[in-house]
Amino acid sequence: MQNESIALQAKVFLYHLNNANNENGFRASESWIFSQVSEQGKAAIEHDFFPTVSVHVDSKKIHDFTASVLSQLKEQPKINVPNLNVSIQTGSEYFIAFSPDRVIR
């Protein structure tokens, strides 16, 4: 049951990411980066980039959640994630997606 819960949470995350992609008019050349961050890391990314999509994940399950997101990503052809390496911060409790092309100035 826990694996189904993680898979469902990953599917919902990708749904929100797809919506952000569409609502903000992303071009095919614009990409997303995934990171596992702490609350401070999340705040820093949200301060520097827009849009962001994040979800709070139990630190014991964040690696399984990340694997589920990456495996389901192939079902989302409009979402461009050229680098599937996920940066990991110590004490990670959030999984966040942001576009390095969309810096807040």
trRosetta pair geometry for C-beta under 8 A, 3 or more apart (Angstrom, degrees):
i j d omega theta_ij theta_ji phi_ij phi_ji
1 4 5.6 -55 -155 35 38 113
1 5 6.4 41 149 -22 69 104
2 5 5.4 -52 -150 34 37 115
2 6 6.4 36 152 -18 67 102
2 61 7.6 -130 175 -112 112 130
3 6 5.7 -51 -147 37 34 111
3 7 6.2 35 153 -19 65 107
3 64 7.5 -107 -115 178 71 133
4 7 5.6 -54 -145 39 31 112
4 8 6.2 33 154 -20 65 106
5 8 5.8 -53 -146 36 29 110
5 9 6.3 29 154 -18 63 106
6 9 5.7 -54 -146 38 31 111
6 10 6.3 32 153 -19 64 106
6 61 6.0 -144 -97 180 118 121
6 64 5.2 -38 -157 124 162 111
6 65 5.4 -127 -157 -87 100 67
6 68 5.3 168 138 -25 98 158
7 10 5.6 -53 -147 36 31 113
7 11 6.4 34 152 -22 64 105
7 68 5.2 -142 -99 -152 56 134
7 72 7.5 132 -155 -54 78 133
8 11 5.5 -52 -148 34 33 113
8 12 6.5 33 153 -18 65 103
9 12 5.7 -52 -148 36 32 111
9 13 6.5 38 150 -22 63 104
9 55 6.9 150 174 161 102 152
9 57 7.3 127 142 -106 145 99
9 65 6.4 -48 96 -127 121 109
9 68 7.8 75 70 93 82 147
10 13 5.5 -50 -149 34 33 115
10 14 6.5 30 154 -15 65 105
10 65 5.9 177 -72 -161 98 68
10 68 3.8 -147 -37 117 162 111
10 69 4.5 -144 -149 -70 107 64
10 72 5.6 137 131 20 117 141
11 14 5.9 -55 -149 39 31 108
11 15 6.4 40 148 -26 63 103
11 72 6.1 -121 -87 -168 68 164
12 15 5.4 -48 -150 30 34 118
12 16 6.7 31 153 -15 64 102
12 55 7.8 112 96 -100 101 147
13 16 6.0 -58 -155 38 31 107
13 17 6.3 31 149 -19 66 108
13 53 6.9 128 -168 143 76 116
13 55 5.1 -83 -98 -17 111 145
13 69 6.1 -46 85 -105 135 115
13 95 7.0 -7 -139 95 154 124
13 97 8.0 127 169 -10 103 123
14 17 5.2 -50 -141 38 37 116
14 18 6.2 42 156 -22 66 102
14 69 6.5 165 -57 -142 102 80
14 72 5.8 -125 -26 113 158 119
14 73 6.8 -157 -113 -95 129 57
14 75 7.7 68 147 74 156 101
14 76 5.6 -141 -177 -50 117 145
14 79 7.3 -106 -155 -15 89 163
15 18 5.8 -54 -150 35 27 111
15 19 6.6 29 150 -18 61 105
16 19 5.5 -51 -148 36 34 114
16 20 6.4 36 153 -19 66 103
16 53 5.1 155 119 -150 106 126
16 55 8.0 138 45 -58 146 108
17 20 5.7 -52 -147 36 32 111
17 21 6.3 39 150 -24 63 106
17 32 7.0 39 -165 -121 119 168
17 53 4.8 -158 -87 64 71 165
17 76 7.4 32 92 -172 113 164
17 79 6.0 42 130 -113 115 140
17 97 5.4 26 -114 58 119 159
18 21 5.4 -51 -149 33 32 118
18 22 6.4 25 155 -13 65 106
18 76 5.7 -128 -80 -142 112 121
18 78 6.5 88 -138 68 88 116
18 79 6.2 -83 -89 -53 71 114
19 22 5.9 -60 -147 41 31 105
19 23 5.8 21 161 -14 69 114
20 23 6.0 -56 -130 43 27 106
20 24 5.9 4 173 1 63 119
20 51 4.6 -151 -164 106 118 148
20 53 5.2 -139 -7 -56 154 118
20 97 8.0 153 66 91 148 118
21 24 6.8 -76 -144 46 13 94
21 26 4.7 -58 -160 20 70 137
21 32 7.7 -67 -85 -49 107 127
21 78 5.8 138 130 124 144 109
21 79 5.7 -116 -68 -93 158 77
22 25 7.9 29 177 -67 30 34
22 26 7.6 -56 -63 23 23 95
22 78 7.3 34 -66 132 86 154
23 51 7.9 60 81 -38 106 161
24 51 5.3 -141 -53 -6 154 124
24 102 7.5 11 159 -111 142 154
26 30 4.7 -126 -160 73 89 128
26 78 7.7 118 78 160 118 97
26 80 7.6 -162 152 21 130 108
26 99 7.2 -161 -115 -89 118 155
27 30 5.0 99 55 -4 74 101
28 80 6.6 117 -170 -56 50 141
29 80 7.7 -135 173 94 7 176
29 101 7.9 122 116 -97 83 163
30 80 6.6 133 90 54 47 132
30 99 5.7 13 173 -157 105 136
30 101 4.6 -120 -133 56 92 153
30 102 7.3 55 -159 -39 130 98
31 80 4.4 -94 -107 113 72 103
31 81 6.3 127 -169 -102 96 30
31 82 5.3 -44 -129 0 152 98
31 83 7.9 83 153 14 144 82
31 99 6.5 149 84 -135 41 85
31 100 7.2 -2 75 33 90 93
31 101 6.9 109 36 -11 63 118
32 79 6.3 -26 13 -173 135 93
32 80 6.6 136 8 77 80 60
32 81 5.1 -43 68 -87 92 85
32 97 4.9 4 -177 -176 123 108
32 98 6.9 144 -151 75 74 19
32 99 5.5 -57 -97 -82 57 73
33 81 7.5 140 -92 -137 29 86
33 83 6.8 4 -116 64 83 111
33 87 7.7 17 165 6 111 110
33 97 7.0 159 75 -151 40 59
33 98 6.0 -25 56 66 90 70
33 99 7.3 140 8 -108 81 25
33 100 5.9 56 -14 -33 128 100
34 66 7.3 135 150 -140 136 96
34 69 7.1 152 -128 114 151 141
34 70 7.9 -126 36 -73 168 91
34 81 6.8 21 -19 -143 104 134
34 84 8.0 12 31 -150 124 44
34 86 4.6 -46 104 -114 107 94
34 87 7.8 169 101 25 57 69
34 95 6.9 -8 -167 -175 99 89
34 96 7.4 155 -152 83 52 44
34 97 5.4 -26 -95 -96 68 79
35 41 7.2 -125 133 150 131 128
35 45 7.1 -178 53 -77 142 154
35 86 6.4 163 -105 -171 28 76
35 87 4.6 -17 -120 63 90 96
35 88 7.6 -176 -163 -75 65 30
35 89 7.1 42 170 -15 105 103
35 95 7.6 169 87 -153 43 48
35 96 5.4 -18 63 62 89 91
35 97 7.9 162 20 -86 70 33
35 98 7.6 -16 13 19 113 101
36 62 5.6 100 -138 161 129 132
36 66 6.5 -51 -63 -73 119 134
36 86 6.0 63 -16 150 93 115
36 87 7.0 -154 32 97 68 52
36 88 4.6 6 56 -120 117 67
36 89 6.1 -156 101 26 69 74
36 92 3.8 23 151 -155 99 154
36 94 7.2 156 -158 82 50 49
36 95 5.8 -24 -101 -100 69 68
36 96 8.0 153 -98 19 22 75
37 40 7.9 -123 164 73 102 55
37 41 3.1 -133 -170 100 116 130
37 42 5.1 158 98 -52 123 68
37 45 6.7 -179 -4 -11 172 131
37 89 4.7 48 -121 22 54 138
37 92 5.9 50 12 -125 6 86
37 94 5.2 -30 69 69 79 101
37 96 5.7 -21 23 14 119 122
38 41 4.8 100 46 7 68 103
38 42 7.1 -124 98 -6 37 88
38 89 5.5 -105 -11 114 83 129
38 90 7.5 -7 -46 86 119 54
38 91 4.7 25 -89 101 117 103
38 92 6.2 -101 -61 -100 58 37
38 93 6.3 50 -129 20 51 89
38 94 7.1 80 -178 20 7 99
39 42 5.6 -51 -149 33 32 115
39 43 6.5 33 152 -19 64 104
39 93 6.7 -9 -45 60 79 117
39 94 6.8 114 -85 -18 47 125
40 43 5.7 -52 -149 35 33 112
40 44 6.4 34 152 -20 65 105
41 44 5.7 -53 -148 35 33 112
41 45 6.4 30 155 -16 66 105
41 89 5.0 -175 -52 -3 163 174
41 92 7.9 -39 45 -110 145 73
41 94 7.3 -170 77 56 99 117
41 96 7.8 -165 120 18 96 141
42 45 6.0 -57 -149 37 30 108
42 46 6.2 25 155 -14 65 110
42 54 5.7 84 -142 -141 117 164
42 94 4.5 18 -70 69 131 164
42 96 5.6 165 -117 -56 84 144
43 46 5.8 -58 -144 42 29 109
43 47 6.3 35 154 -26 63 107
44 47 5.6 -54 -150 31 30 115
44 48 6.5 10 158 -5 64 112
45 48 6.1 -70 -147 45 30 100
45 49 5.7 -31 177 32 71 112
45 52 5.9 116 127 -111 105 147
45 96 5.7 122 83 129 157 153
45 98 5.3 -151 177 -30 116 155
46 49 7.1 -73 -112 59 21 73
46 50 7.8 58 -160 -81 56 73
46 52 5.2 -104 -98 30 73 152
46 54 7.6 -66 -65 -12 112 138
47 104 7.3 -118 153 49 41 139
48 103 6.4 -39 167 -143 80 78
48 104 6.0 -166 -174 33 25 98
49 52 5.8 98 96 -63 100 102
49 98 4.2 78 106 -173 152 129
49 99 6.5 169 -171 57 123 58
49 100 7.4 -61 -108 -99 134 32
49 102 5.7 83 -162 92 84 85
49 103 6.1 -54 -98 -107 69 44
49 104 6.4 -152 -90 -12 13 89
50 102 5.8 -110 75 145 50 114
50 104 5.3 70 -1 -68 105 103
51 98 7.6 -156 102 -127 45 67
51 99 7.4 49 53 10 64 108
51 102 6.8 -13 16 122 51 158
52 96 5.8 -8 -177 -170 112 107
52 97 6.7 159 -160 80 61 53
52 98 4.6 -20 -107 -89 88 95
53 96 7.0 156 82 -155 46 57
53 97 4.7 -4 57 53 95 104
53 98 7.9 -179 23 -69 61 53
54 94 5.2 4 -174 -178 118 116
54 95 6.7 163 -151 83 65 46
54 96 4.0 -15 -99 -102 100 85
54 97 7.3 -169 -73 21 55 61
55 65 8.0 -139 93 174 125 143
55 94 6.9 155 76 -153 36 70
55 95 5.4 -11 58 56 88 94
55 96 7.9 179 20 -78 55 51
56 93 6.2 0 -151 146 80 90
56 94 5.7 -43 -100 -97 53 75
57 61 5.9 -120 171 86 98 93
57 62 4.6 122 105 -98 124 78
57 65 4.8 -96 -144 12 151 168
57 93 6.7 -174 62 -176 59 48
57 94 7.0 128 19 -120 81 23
57 95 5.4 34 -3 -11 132 106
58 61 4.5 54 71 23 100 105
58 62 7.0 -149 85 -42 46 76
58 93 7.7 -21 -137 -142 16 83
59 62 5.7 -23 -139 -11 36 120
59 91 7.4 -51 -116 -163 139 42
59 92 6.4 139 -124 83 89 64
59 93 5.3 -50 -66 -94 92 77
61 64 5.1 -58 -166 46 68 113
61 65 5.6 75 135 -30 86 102
62 65 5.4 -53 -145 37 34 116
62 66 6.3 39 155 -23 66 103
62 92 5.6 175 141 110 170 113
62 93 7.2 -124 -68 -119 138 30
62 95 6.4 172 -151 -57 95 103
63 66 5.6 -48 -147 33 32 113
63 67 6.5 33 153 -18 63 104
64 67 5.7 -53 -149 37 33 112
64 68 6.3 34 152 -20 65 106
65 68 5.7 -57 -151 36 31 112
65 69 6.4 32 152 -20 66 103
65 95 6.0 -134 117 -36 126 152
66 69 5.8 -52 -148 33 32 111
66 70 6.4 26 156 -14 65 108
66 86 5.4 -118 -158 34 132 172
66 95 6.3 -169 -80 -117 81 131
67 70 5.9 -58 -147 40 30 109
67 71 6.3 26 156 -17 65 109
68 71 5.9 -57 -144 38 29 108
68 72 6.2 16 160 -8 65 112
69 72 6.1 -68 -146 45 26 101
69 73 6.3 48 152 -50 63 98
69 95 7.0 175 -25 164 156 148
70 73 5.5 -32 -149 -1 32 123
70 84 5.9 90 -140 -164 118 110
70 86 7.6 -108 -61 -37 124 122
71 74 7.4 -45 176 10 37 103
72 75 5.6 -44 -177 25 66 116
72 76 7.4 53 135 -13 76 104
73 76 5.7 -67 -161 38 48 108
73 79 6.6 -106 -158 88 87 127
73 81 6.2 -55 -168 36 144 138
73 84 7.8 -177 59 -116 159 107
76 79 4.3 13 128 18 119 117
81 84 6.3 82 129 -86 110 66
88 92 6.0 -78 -161 -37 75 146
89 92 5.2 125 65 -75 76 90
92 95 7.8 60 170 -71 116 61
98 102 7.4 -132 178 63 80 105
99 102 4.2 58 81 13 113 108
100 103 7.5 7 -177 -55 46 90
